[in-house]
Amino acid sequence: MVDSPGLIAISGGHLVTPLDEFSPGLVVLRGETIEYAGPFSTACIPPGAGVIETGGRMIVPGFIDLHVHGAGGLLFAAARSAADIGAAARCLLSSGTTAFLATIGSMALSTKSGYAGALDILSRCTGPGDGGGASLLGVYLEGPYLSESMPGVSKAWPKEGFGDPLRDARDLLEASRGTIRIAVVAPEVPEAEALVRMFARAGIIVSLGHSGASYETSIQAIGWGITHATHTFNAMRPFHHRDPGPAAATLLSPHVTNEVIGDGIHLHPAVARLVTEIKPHDKVVLVTDGIGLETAAPGSRVTVAGVELLVADDCATLVDGTLAGGRLPLNMHVRRMVEHAGLSLKRAVELATLNPSRELGLREIGCLAPGKRADIVVLNPDFSIYLACCGGKIQFACQVRGEKP
């Protein structure tokens, strides 16, 4: 690590802000803040600045993962201390993710007290951190308000301690201390409309997901205040041309933001591209749905929170073959959206940086521009990490899971 409280110039690489592209580009940071981002010019490098040459590489904003369950072998729902969260945050930073929402849900939590405990720990760790790991932006609540009809969920459906849905939701909100940023509600669960309206009044983005609802019911739920769709197509009633279900309802609603898992496994690359073609440019976000198994050996069996999983190259499944989460970090999702789905580099980077920041209403991250927070990633040609900078603290990642070029 290089602690850089002064001036640093990241010079010579292909810069994707992602509003603009410059080759060669230059980013100058002063402490935690970006001072310049644009075309390379020696005149723009302040006297005395330390210079990091990045020719042949890509300079992009730090990635923002809105939907990740864990990293480095740890599930956020199973964290017992700030040290656990910090270790996972450092792992995320090593693959270029500089900010994230910690997702907790029914895969690892089966009691109300379990949810409350996880929310309590995460709420105490939410904030920018010290730059040594990705910043925890808040919590993504993926449960308990999910349909039991969806594959995999009923195996860990929470029952103990839960009763009245609205009272329980109020208790979870209290435990979170205002850190829940996104909450999933399947439109068919009891008190769904009241839950959606309650979360929305609390300033929480309400997401449709893990649902077997019809198209018509999904449209109705969007009218209640749903503005987000959890891993579009996955854990949703399957799309059919006479029964389009929640996927079509969310894709055809221009004010709903759709998540895309871009690993090429959860969605065929053509479908991932189709989502980006249908939606307004700022209403698609790239997420990993990662469950902390980046280093698990392909072909192995592991137990995560009491659930046996089979580890594949790029994902994990339940023993019956049901997808249970991703393994690739967000930098490799960006790569696959470029190489497999056919998106431009600029567009793929936007899905993992600017759009997530827009979704959370954050102005200080997601884009490389003067006055923004210095969250910056430099990618090698194979999209592995050459450099990661969080809040002006530069980290050189030496052990990063990548792919062969």
C-alpha positions in Angstrom: 0.0 0.0 0.0 1.1 3.6 -0.7 -0.5 6.1 1.7 -0.9 9.3 -0.5 -2.0 12.3 1.5 -0.5 14.7 -1.1 -0.6 14.9 -4.9 -0.7 11.8 -7.1 -1.0 11.8 -10.9 -2.3 8.6 -12.6 -1.1 9.0 -16.1 -1.1 7.6 -19.6 -3.8 4.9 -19.5 -7.1 4.9 -21.4 -9.4 6.9 -19.2 -13.1 6.1 -18.9 -14.8 8.6 -16.6 -17.4 7.0 -17.8 -19.1 10.1 -19.2 -16.1 10.6 -21.5 -13.1 8.7 -22.8 -9.6 10.0 -23.2 -6.5 8.1 -24.5 -4.1 8.9 -23.1 -5.8 10.1 -20.0 -4.8 11.7 -16.7 -6.3 11.7 -13.2 -4.8 14.0 -10.5 -5.8 13.4 -6.9 -5.1 15.6 -4.0 -5.7 13.6 -0.8 -9.2 12.1 -0.9 -10.4 14.3 -3.8 -10.0 14.3 -7.6 -8.5 17.5 -8.8 -8.3 16.8 -12.5 -9.6 14.0 -14.9 -9.3 14.4 -18.6 -6.9 14.2 -21.5 -3.2 13.8 -20.7 -1.3 17.0 -20.5 2.0 17.6 -18.7 0.7 21.0 -17.9 -2.0 19.4 -15.8 0.4 17.5 -13.5 1.1 19.8 -10.5 4.7 20.3 -9.5 5.8 17.8 -6.9 3.1 15.3 -7.7 4.0 11.6 -7.6 3.3 10.0 -11.0 2.0 6.5 -11.6 2.4 5.5 -15.2 -0.5 3.4 -16.5 0.2 3.2 -20.3 -1.6 0.3 -21.9 -4.1 0.0 -19.1 -7.6 1.4 -18.4 -8.4 4.0 -15.7 -12.0 3.8 -14.5 -14.0 4.8 -11.4 -14.0 2.4 -8.5 -16.7 -0.3 -9.0 -19.9 -0.2 -6.9 -21.6 -3.5 -6.1 -25.1 -3.0 -4.9 -25.8 -6.7 -4.5 -23.1 -8.8 -2.9 -23.6 -11.3 0.0 -19.9 -11.7 1.0 -16.3 -11.9 0.0 -13.1 -13.6 1.0 -14.9 -16.6 2.4 -17.3 -14.6 4.6 -21.0 -14.0 4.3 -22.1 -10.6 5.6 -25.0 -12.2 7.3 -22.7 -14.4 9.3 -20.3 -11.6 10.3 -19.7 -11.4 14.0 -17.5 -8.3 14.3 -16.2 -5.2 12.5 -13.0 -7.2 11.7 -15.1 -9.7 9.7 -16.6 -6.9 7.7 -13.2 -5.3 7.2 -11.7 -8.5 5.9 -14.4 -8.9 3.3 -14.1 -5.2 2.3 -10.4 -5.6 1.7 -11.1 -8.6 -0.5 -13.6 -6.6 -2.5 -11.2 -3.8 -3.0 -8.6 -6.2 -4.3 -10.9 -6.8 -7.3 -11.7 -3.2 -7.9 -14.9 -2.7 -5.9 -14.5 0.4 -3.9 -18.0 0.7 -2.5 -20.8 -1.8 -1.8 -24.1 -2.7 -0.2 -23.8 -5.7 2.1 -26.6 -8.1 1.2 -28.2 -10.2 3.9 -31.0 -12.7 3.3 -32.7 -15.9 3.9 -29.8 -18.1 2.7 -28.0 -17.5 6.0 -30.6 -16.1 8.3 -33.5 -18.1 9.6 -34.7 -16.2 12.7 -35.8 -12.6 13.4 -33.1 -12.2 16.0 -30.5 -13.3 13.4 -31.7 -10.6 11.0 -31.6 -8.0 13.8 -28.1 -9.1 14.9 -26.7 -8.9 11.4 -28.3 -5.4 10.8 -26.8 -4.2 14.1 -23.3 -5.2 13.2 -23.5 -3.9 9.6 -25.0 -0.6 10.8 -22.0 0.0 13.0 -19.6 -0.6 10.1 -21.4 1.6 7.5 -19.3 4.5 6.3 -16.3 5.4 4.1 -13.8 3.4 6.2 -10.0 4.1 6.2 -9.4 3.4 2.5 -7.9 0.0 3.2 -11.0 -1.7 2.0 -14.2 -1.0 0.0 -16.6 1.4 1.7 -19.8 -0.1 3.1 -22.6 2.1 1.9 -25.4 0.3 3.7 -27.5 -2.8 3.6 -29.4 -4.7 0.9 -32.2 -6.6 2.6 -33.0 -9.6 0.5 -35.5 -11.3 2.8 -37.5 -12.2 4.7 -40.3 -10.9 2.3 -39.7 -13.4 -0.5 -42.0 -15.8 -2.2 -41.6 -19.4 -0.9 -42.5 -20.6 -4.4 -39.1 -19.5 -5.7 -36.3 -22.2 -6.0 -33.9 -22.4 -3.1 -35.7 -19.9 -0.8 -38.0 -22.3 1.0 -35.0 -24.3 2.2 -34.0 -21.5 4.5 -37.3 -19.7 4.9 -37.3 -17.7 8.2 -40.0 -18.6 10.7 -38.7 -18.3 14.2 -39.6 -14.9 15.8 -41.5 -13.6 12.8 -45.2 -12.9 13.1 -46.9 -9.7 11.9 -45.1 -8.5 8.8 -45.5 -4.8 9.5 -44.4 -5.0 13.1 -41.4 -7.2 12.1 -40.5 -4.7 9.4 -40.5 -1.8 11.9 -38.3 -3.9 14.2 -35.8 -4.5 11.3 -35.8 -0.8 10.4 -35.0 0.0 14.1 -32.2 -2.5 14.2 -30.6 -1.1 11.0 -30.4 2.4 12.4 -31.3 3.8 9.0 -28.7 1.9 7.0 -31.0 -0.3 4.8 -30.8 1.2 1.3 -32.6 -1.5 -0.7 -35.3 -3.9 0.5 -36.8 -6.8 -1.6 -40.5 -7.4 -1.4 -42.3 -10.1 -3.5 -45.7 -8.6 -4.4 -47.5 -11.8 -3.4 -46.3 -12.0 0.2 -48.8 -11.0 3.0 -49.1 -7.3 3.5 -46.9 -6.6 0.5 -48.5 -3.3 -0.4 -48.2 -2.0 3.1 -44.6 -3.2 3.3 -43.7 -1.5 0.1 -45.2 1.8 1.2 -43.6 1.6 4.6 -40.1 1.0 3.2 -40.6 3.7 0.6 -41.7 6.2 3.3 -38.5 5.4 5.2 -36.5 6.4 2.1 -35.6 2.9 1.2 -35.5 1.7 -2.5 -38.0 -1.1 -2.7 -37.1 -3.9 -5.1 -39.2 -6.6 -6.8 -37.5 -10.0 -6.6 -37.8 -13.7 -5.6 -41.4 -13.5 -6.9 -43.8 -15.7 -8.8 -46.2 -12.8 -9.4 -48.0 -12.3 -12.7 -47.2 -9.4 -15.0 -50.4 -7.7 -13.9 -49.6 -8.1 -10.2 -46.1 -6.8 -10.8 -47.4 -3.7 -12.5 -49.7 -3.1 -9.6 -46.8 -3.5 -7.2 -44.7 -1.0 -9.2 -47.6 1.4 -8.6 -47.2 0.9 -4.8 -43.7 2.3 -5.0 -41.3 -0.4 -6.3 -38.5 1.1 -8.3 -35.9 -1.6 -8.5 -35.7 -5.2 -9.8 -33.5 -7.8 -8.0 -31.2 -9.9 -10.4 -33.6 -9.6 -13.3 -35.0 -12.9 -14.6 -33.3 -14.9 -11.8 -35.6 -16.1 -9.0 -38.6 -14.7 -11.0 -41.5 -16.3 -12.6 -40.2 -17.4 -16.0 -40.9 -15.1 -18.9 -43.3 -16.5 -21.5 -44.8 -14.7 -24.4 -48.3 -15.2 -23.1 -47.3 -14.9 -19.4 -44.6 -12.3 -19.3 -44.4 -12.1 -15.5 -42.3 -9.7 -13.3 -39.3 -9.5 -15.7 -41.4 -7.8 -18.4 -43.2 -5.6 -15.9 -40.0 -4.2 -14.6 -38.3 -3.9 -18.0 -41.2 -2.0 -19.4 -41.3 0.4 -16.5 -38.8 3.2 -17.3 -38.5 4.4 -13.7 -37.5 0.9 -12.4 -33.8 0.1 -12.2 -32.9 -3.5 -13.3 -30.1 -5.5 -11.9 -28.0 -7.6 -14.3 -25.7 -10.4 -13.1 -23.1 -10.1 -15.9 -21.2 -13.3 -15.5 -22.7 -15.0 -18.5 -24.1 -17.8 -16.3 -27.1 -16.2 -14.6 -28.1 -14.6 -17.9 -27.2 -15.5 -21.4 -25.0 -12.6 -22.7 -27.7 -11.9 -25.3 -30.3 -11.5 -22.6 -28.0 -9.3 -20.6 -27.5 -7.1 -23.6 -31.2 -7.1 -24.3 -31.8 -5.6 -20.9 -29.4 -2.7 -21.6 -31.1 -2.1 -25.0 -34.6 -2.0 -23.5 -34.0 0.2 -20.5 -33.1 3.9 -20.3 -29.3 4.1 -20.1 -29.2 5.0 -16.4 -31.6 2.3 -15.3 -29.4 -0.8 -15.4 -26.9 -1.8 -12.8 -24.3 -4.6 -12.9 -24.2 -6.7 -9.8 -22.3 -9.9 -8.8 -24.7 -11.6 -6.3 -21.3 -12.9 -4.9 -21.4 -15.2 -1.9 -17.7 -15.1 -0.9 -16.5 -18.2 -2.7 -13.9 -16.5 -5.0 -11.1 -18.9 -3.9 -13.1 -22.1 -3.5 -11.9 -24.9 -5.8 -14.2 -25.6 -8.7 -15.8 -29.0 -8.3 -15.7 -28.9 -4.5 -18.6 -29.0 -2.1 -18.9 -26.4 0.6 -21.3 -25.6 3.3 -22.4 -22.0 3.6 -24.6 -21.1 6.5 -25.8 -24.6 6.8 -26.6 -25.0 3.1 -24.5 -27.4 1.0 -23.3 -25.9 -2.3 -21.5 -27.2 -5.3 -18.8 -24.9 -6.6 -18.5 -24.4 -10.4 -16.0 -22.2 -12.3 -18.1 -19.1 -12.2 -20.9 -19.7 -9.8 -22.3 -21.9 -7.0 -25.4 -24.0 -7.0 -27.5 -26.0 -4.6 -27.1 -29.7 -4.8 -30.1 -29.8 -7.1 -28.5 -27.5 -9.6 -30.3 -24.3 -8.6 -28.1 -21.3 -8.9 -27.1 -20.0 -5.5 -24.9 -17.0 -6.3 -21.9 -15.8 -8.2 -18.2 -16.3 -7.8 -16.7 -13.7 -10.3 -15.8 -10.3 -8.9 -17.3 -7.2 -10.5 -14.2 -6.4 -12.7 -14.8 -9.7 -14.5 -18.5 -9.0 -15.0 -17.5 -5.8 -16.7 -15.1 -7.8 -18.9 -17.8 -10.3 -19.9 -20.3 -7.6 -20.7 -17.7 -6.2 -23.1 -16.4 -9.5 -24.6 -19.5 -11.7 -24.5 -22.5 -9.3 -24.5 -20.9 -6.9 -26.9 -21.2 -3.7 -24.9 -18.7 -0.9 -25.3 -16.2 -0.5 -22.5 -17.7 2.9 -21.7 -21.2 1.4 -21.4 -20.0 -1.6 -19.3 -18.1 0.6 -16.9 -21.1 2.9 -16.6 -23.3 -0.1 -15.4 -20.8 -0.8 -12.6 -20.0 2.7 -11.5 -22.1 5.7 -12.4 -25.4 3.9 -12.5 -25.1 2.4 -9.1 -24.2 5.7 -7.6 -27.2 7.3 -9.3 -29.5 4.6 -7.9 -28.4 5.4 -4.4 -28.4 9.2 -5.0 -24.7 9.5 -4.4 -22.9 12.4 -6.0 -19.4 11.9 -4.7 -18.6 8.6 -6.3 -19.2 6.7 -9.5 -17.5 9.2 -11.9 -14.0 10.6 -12.3 -14.3 14.3 -12.3 -13.0 17.3 -10.3 -14.4 17.4 -6.8 -15.4 13.7 -6.7 -14.0 11.3 -4.1 -10.8 9.6 -5.3 -12.2 6.1 -5.8 -10.2 4.9 -8.8 -9.3 1.6 -10.4 -6.6 0.8 -13.0 -7.3 -2.3 -15.0 -4.8 -4.4 -16.9 -5.7 -5.4 -20.4 -7.3 -8.7 -19.1 -9.4 -6.6 -16.6 -7.4 -7.8 -13.6 -6.4 -5.1 -11.1 -3.2 -3.1 -11.4 -4.2 -0.5 -8.9 -7.1 0.3 -6.6 -7.6 3.6 -4.9 -10.3 4.1 -2.2 -10.6 7.6 -0.8 -7.2 8.6 -2.0 -5.4 5.6 -0.4 -3.7 3.6 -3.2 -3.6 -0.1 -3.0 -1.6 -2.3 -5.3 -3.4 -5.7 -5.5 -0.9 -8.5 -5.8 -3.3 -11.5 -5.5 -6.3 -11.0 -7.7 -8.5 -13.7 -9.1 -8.7 -13.0 -12.8 -9.1 -14.8 -16.1 -6.7 -15.6 -18.9 -6.7 -13.0 -21.6 
